Amino acid sequence: SSQHFSARAWEGGAAMPAMACSVVRRAPSAVPSLATFARGALRPAASPPRRLRWVWGAGRWKAVASSRGLAAIAVREAGALGPRSLPTNLSEEDLELLSALQAAVESLEGEPASEARSALVDARDRVVEAFREKAALLKRDWTDEMFQEGEELNEERVAELEATLARTLVGGLERGANLGSALDLVGAYMKNYKLDKADMVLLRCAPYISTRGGVWMVKWLNHVSTVRMKQSRHMEALEMLYDLEMYSPYSAEEAPEFFETLNRNLAWALKALGRIDEALVYFERMAKSSTTHKGGLDWFDYWDIGKLAAARGYRDRDMPAFYRGRSTIVEALRMHEEAEPEDLVMRAKVCDSLAECYMVVNEFDDAERHYSSAYSLMLQTVGLRSPLFGKQARHLANLRLAQNRTAEALPFLSQALVVEAGRDAVSVADALDLVDLIVNTQQKCSMEDGHAGSSNHVALKMLQKNLSARGMTNSKEYAVLCHKISLVYMHESRGDAKALRRARRLAKESVRLLRQHADLGNEDAASWLRMTEIHLQMLSSARSQRLVAGGS
């Protein structure tokens, strides 16, 4: 754009005022490049840029930049742009350019209409439009909110953001401002693990993003890959991130913040897939980019590097390396408490990582301290139904089991089940893993003291309904899950008269599905079928005996 108006608007520059010529000479560096856009579009939460307040009055725009004691005023006549048309987050550099252009336009006022003045006005309007696009692309006000006021207030805040977007959606997603707000809302959804809504908005945005391309596509791909990671669809996320790496028109030197985030996400995806050595390559690249633009590593970098070092050392049985990695996480926690003491959710996450490092080497006292801290912080900030809280409940249950405090693990497992049952990223595999752990814990409790815990019926019913709504109830794995749920009900039948009937219903469903898969030649299904048929026979016999006893 700067080359365009320097070639056209300033043709015959001898007749132009000195300020206009000055603008032309500095325009290429003054207009933000795509790399500059990208550095902001995908940056981690950071200190907000200096902002300017625009005021509309007496048919004019006024904007004051207070930084360095400089008051800069940009004026726009009432006309085509109109009130509320300019972005509200202009930087000093942006304001300087706009002010100079406007001054050049005003210097020609009163002169007869000329091609030069018309081109100058066109250039100014193009720059304003570019600033609008930049502001829309970089918008992340909602994404950067912490959402740690507790479950109820977090829900209310998300509803407010939805209503705000709905009110301002005039003109549809064709408008850059609306598209930027939609992507910003996706960021808020992701923080609150409303992944179905995030997916839906991203899908609606896709054709408009495709039309715009460029940095918009980069930001959209980054959002989609993040949602996939939160859905535990790590291979899909990894493929998207590879596409993002190839799609980027910048080098690491041009956009270090962008590459810091990209390399961090690539490392996370690889680590989640168990490809730790490959993840190390991207963590090293992340550290290089981070050092380039920040001058050193911050607590976030220490946390990531420490987690990977500890995981790799533990895997390789290199305990000195494991302890060095753990010490790095300890330092990350200290740095975080100093740098961002108000961010309780991230503190809980770092505490959780540190607790895990203590638990795997049976240092239970320190593990207890950090797991309990993370559990309390998540309960306080995100509430009982958040996947973040569910993870902490599950981890505390694991600690209780490792300490042989079996009965104390059941309430935490029940809390984790409530979260799993209702979460957007529910999966049969994760549900089966959790329900199987509950069954094993119930069995241990029954053998030790005859205690099988309280009823999980509400959560189990919600889990079945959630999986059914997503079309996940026809697989062999779901049949095995039905069998495990039947076992949970069987253990709970001592304290719940209806549990035995529920257990038999789930056992019948398990047998029905397993027969279908066994008939198709699935040997594993056939093996499970033999077990579930015996279980169903036992439940039917127990039910008959209970009916007879009730009749007597």
N, C-alpha and C positions, 0 to 999 in steps of 0.2 A: 504493500500500500504506500509506503514512504517513497519507493522508487517511482511508483505511478504518479503521485502528485508532484514529485520533484521534476519529472519529465514534462508534465502537462501544465500544471498550475503555475509553474514559475518560468514558463517560456517567455522570453523577452524580459528577463529579470532586471534590466537596467532601470526600468520604470518603477520598480518596487521599493518599498521602504526598507531601511537597513534591518529592522527586526525580522521582516519576512525572509530576507536572504539568510539571516542567521538561523532561522528555523529550518530552512532547506538544508543548510550545511550540516546540521546536527540531527536531522530527521532519522537517518538509518539507525543510529544508536539510541535515539529517544523512543522510537516505537518498539514496544516489547516484542521479542522474537518468540517463535513457537517453543523454543527451549525454555524461555522464561515462563511461558504459560505452563509448560509441563512441570517445571520445578514446583509450582504452587498447586497444580491440579492433583498431584498424587503425594503431596508431602504428608508426613505424619503430623499429628496435632502439634502445633508449635505456637510461638508467640504471634499474635495477630499483627499484620502490617500496620504502619501508620495510616490513619484514615482521615478523610476530610468531610466536613458537614456541609451539604448543599442546602441552600435556602431559596425558595421561590418567592419573589415579592416584587411589586411594581413592574411586572412584566419582564423581570430579569432573573437569571440564575446567579447566585453568589456562592462561592465555596472558599473556606478559609483554612489554610494549612498552618498549624501552629508550631510545627517542628522547627527547631533551631531559631525560634522567635520570629520566623518569617511569615508574614500575612500575605498570602497570594489570593487574588480574587479573579475568578473566571466568570465572565459575563456572557449570557446568551439572551438575545432578544426573544420576546414572545413570538412564536411562529411554529414552524414545522415540528420542532422537537417537543415543545410543550412541557408542562409540569410533570415531574416524576419520570422523565424520560432518561435522565442521566444516571449512571451508576453511583451508588453512595459510598463506594469503597476505593476511590481513586488514591493512588500513591502520589507522593510529591512529584515524582518524575512525570507521571501521567498528567498531573495538573499543570505543570510547567509547560508541557507541550500544548495542551489545550488552551491555556491562557495566551501563549504566544500566537497561536493560530487565530484566536478570537481578536486579539489586538490588531493583527494584520488585516482581518476582515473589517474591523471598525475604522481602521485608518483610511479605507477606501470609501467610507460612507460619504454620501453627498456628491460623489463623482458619478458621471454618467455610467449607465450599465455597460460593462465591458466583459469580454471573454475572460480576461485575467481575474476579475472579481468573481465571476461566476465559477471559475475553476477553483478559486481559493475557498469559496463557500462550500463547494462540493468536497474539497479536500478535508475541510474542518468536519463536515458531516460524516465523512468516511471514518475519520479518526474517532469521532464520538461513537459511531456504530461499533468500531473495533473495541473500544473501551467497554461498551455494553456486553459484547461477546466475552471479553476477558473476565468481566465481573461475574457473568453467569457461569462461566466455566469453573472459576475458582471458588464459587460459593460453597461454603462448608460450615456455615454458622450452626446449623442443626446437627451436623455430624460431630462437631467439636463439643457439643454439650455432654456433660459427664453421665447424666441419667443415673444418679446414685442417691435419689431422695426416697427410696423405698418403692415397693411394687406398685402401690396405688397411685402415688404421685407421678411415677414414671409413665404409667398408662395414661394418666390424664394429660401429661405433657405431649406424648405422642399423638393423642387425639387432637390436641390444639394445633400441632404442626400439620396434621392432615387437613384440618378445617382451614388453616391459613392458605395452604396450597390450593384447596378447592375454591376459595374465594378469589384467588388471584389468577386462576387458570383461564382468563379471558384470552382468546386467540389460540388456545390449544398448545400442544407441545412443539408446534412449528417455531414459536418464539423462543429465542435463546434463554431469556430470563426464566420462563416456565420450565424449560428442559433442565436448566441448572438447578432449579428448586426441586424438581423431581429426583434428580440424582442425589441431591443433598438429603432428601427425605429417605432415600435408600440407605444412606449412611446411618441415619437415626434408627431405621428398622434393624439394620445389622447389629447395632450396639444393643438393641433390646431383643435380639434373636427372633424377630418377626420375619423369618426367612421366606415364608410363603408370600407375604406382602412385598418383600424386597424383590423376589423373583417376578412377581406380577408387574410391578412398576418397571423393572428393567426390560421386560418383554414388550411393554407398551412403548417404551422409549426407543427400542431397537431400530425401527425404520427411520426415525428422525435423526438418530445418531449416525446411521449409515449414510444418510443424505449429506450430513455435515462432514463426516470423516475426520481426518486429522487428529488433533489432540482430544476432541470429543470421543472418538473411538477408543483412544488409549485409556481415558478415564472410565468409560463404560466397561471395557474389557477387564480393567482392574477390579471394578465393583463385582462383576459377574464371577470372576475367579475367587474373590473373597467369600461370596455367598456359597460357592461350591465347596470351599474348604470348611466353612461352618456347617455344611450339610454332610461332612465326612466323605465327600466325593472328590478325593484328593487327586486321583489320576486325571479327571476332567479339568480340575483347577490347574494342574501342572501343564497340561497341553495348552490351555489358554494363556498361561504365563509365558510359555515358550513362544506362542504367537505374538504376545505383547512385546517380548524381547526383540523379535524379528521385525515387528511392525514399527517400532520406535524409530523416528528419523533422527534421533540425537545420539551423540556419543556420551560416554560416562563423564567426560570432561565438560561437556556443554550443560548437562543436567544431572549433577551428582545427587541431588535430593530424590529425583525420580528413580535413579538406578539404585539408590540405597533401599527404597521401598520395594522395588521390583526384585532385587536380589534377596532381600529378607523374605519376601513371600515365596520365592522359588525354594529357598532353603527350608522354610516351614513345611511346604508341600512335600518335599523330598524326605524330610525327617519323619513326617507323619506316615509315609509309605515304607519306613524302615531303611531308607537308602542314606544312611548317615554319612558315609564317606563322600557321596556326591553333594550332600547338603553342606558339608564343610567347605567345598569349593565356593559355593555361593555366599556363605557366611563371611569368607575371607574377602570376597568382592564387596559385600555390604560394608564391612569394616573400612575398606579402602575409600569407598564413596562417602561414608559417614565422616571419616577423618578429613576428607577433602573440603567438604562444605561446612563442617562444624569445628574443625581444628582439633578434634579429638573424639574419643568415644564417650557416649553418655550412658546413663543407667540402663536404657533399653538395649543398647549394644552389649553391655556387660551381661545382662540377663540372658540374651540369646546365645552369646558365645559360651557363657558358663553352662547353660543347659546342654548344649551340644557336646562340650568337652566332658562333662560328667557322664552323659549317656554313652559316649564313645569309650571313655575309660572303663566304665562298668561293663560294657559289652566285651571289651578286650581283656578284662581282668587286670587292667593296669590301674591299680588302686591309687598310686601317687597322682596319676593324671586325673582320676575321678575326684580326689580330694582338692586338687587345684581348681577343677571346674566348680566344685561346690563352694570353694572360697570366693570364686568370682561372683557367684550368685549372692553370697553374703554381702559382698561389696556393692552389688547392684541394688540390694534392698536398702543399704545405708544411703546410697546416692539418691535413690528414689525418695526416701523419706525427707531428705534435705531439699531436693529440687522441686518435688511436686507433692507436698504433704497433704494437699486437699484431694488428691486422686486416690480414693480408697479402694476402688475396684482393681486398679493396677497393682496396688500394694498387696491386695489379697492374692492376685495371680502370682506375684513373685514369692510370697510366703508359701503358697502351695508347691511351687517348684522346689523351694528349699526344703520343705517338709519331706517331700518324696526322696530327696537325697539322703536325709537322715534315716528314713524308714527302711530303705533297701539295705542298709548296713546295721539294722536293728538298734539304732540309737533312738529309742522310742520316746524318751523324755523331750528331746528337742523336736522330734517329729510332732509330738502332741502339742507342743507350744505353738508351732507354726501352722499346723492344720487347724487348730482351734481358732487361731487368729483369723485365718482365711475364711473359715466357716462363719464366724461372727460378723466379719466385714461384709460378706456376700449376703447374709441374712438381712443386715441393716440397709444395704444399698440397693439390691436388686430383687429381694423377696424370695418367697418359697417356691415359686413356679419357674424361675429362671434356670436355664441350663447351666449357668455359672454356679448357682447354688446347688443344683443337683450333683454337679461334679464334686463339690466339696463334701456333700453328704456321703457320696460313694467313697471318697477317699478316707473320711473318718471311719466309715464302716470297715474298710480294709485294714486300717490301723487297729481297730478293736479286735478284729479276727487274728491279726498277727500277734496281738498281746494275749490271745486266748480269753478275751472277754466277750464271748460269743453272743450272749443274750443282749449285751449293750449295742451290738452291731445291727440288730433287727430294726430298731426305730430309724436309724440313718438309711438303711436300705429301703425302708418304706417311703421315706422322703425322696430318695433318688428315683423310686418307681413312679411317684406322682409326677415328677418332672418329665421322665422318659415317656410316660403315657400321653402327655399333652403337647410335646414339643413338635415344632414344624419339621425338624430333621429326623423324625422317628424312623427307625429301621428295624427289620425283623432280627437281624444279627445282634444289634446292640440290646434289644429287648430280651432276646434269648439269653444273652450273656448275664444280664442282670437278674432275670427270673431264676436262672439256674443257680446263681449265687444265693438267692433268697431260699430256694429249696434246700440247698446244702446246709445253710445256716439253720433253718428250721429243724432239719434232721439232727444236727448236733445239739441244739437246744432241747429237743425232745428226749434225746438219750441222756442228757446231763441232768435236767430238772423238770422234764415234762412240759416246758414252756415253749410255745410255738409262735408267740407274738400276737399282735392285734390283727384285725381283718384288713386285707388289701383289696377288698372287692371293688370299691369305687374306682381305684386306680386301674385295676385289671380290666374292668368294663370299659373305661375310657381308652385304654391301650388297644383293645380289640376294635373299638369303634374307629379310632384314628387310623389303624392299619387298614381296616376295611374301606374307609373313605378314600384311601390312596391306592387301592387295588393291589394290596400286598398279602392277600389271604389265600392264595392258591398254591404256594410253593411247598416243597418238602420241609423247608426250614420252619415255615409257619405251622405245619403239622406238628413238628417237634415242640415248638413253642406252646401249642395247645396242650400237649402232653405235660409240659412242665407247669403250666398254669393249673392244670388239673391236680398236680401234686401239691401245689401251694394250697389249693382249696381243701384237699384231703387233710393236710396238717392243721388247717384252721377249723376243721369240722368239730373239734372238741369244744370250741367256744362259740360256734355259729351253726345253728341248726340247718340253715339253708346251704351251707358250704358243700355238703356231700352231693346234693342234687346238682350244684354248679360243677363240681368236679366230674361227675358222670357225663354231663352235657359236653364239656370240653374234651373228655376222653373219647366220646363217640365221634366228635368232629375230627379229632386227630386220627382215629382209625380210618374214617372215611377218606381223608386226604391221602394218607399213607398207602391205602389200597390202590388208589388211582396211580400213584407214582410207582408202586411196586409192579403193577400190571404193565407199566411201560418199560420194565426192565431195570429199574433203579435198585441196585443191590442194597445200598445204604437204607433206602426207604423200606425194603423188605425186612432188614434187620430190626429197624425201629418198630415196624408193624407187629412183629412177634411180641415185643415188650409191651406195646400199648394195648394189644388185645388181652394180655394177661391182666394188665392194670384195669381195663374196663370190666373184665369178669369179676375181679375182686370188688370193685365199686358196686356193681350190680348186686353181688351177694350181700355186701354190707348194707345196701339200701333195703333189700328184701328183709334182712334180719331186723333192721330198725323198724320197718313197717309192721312186722309181726309183733315185735316187742311193744310198739305203740298200740296195736289192736288188743293185745292181752291186757 
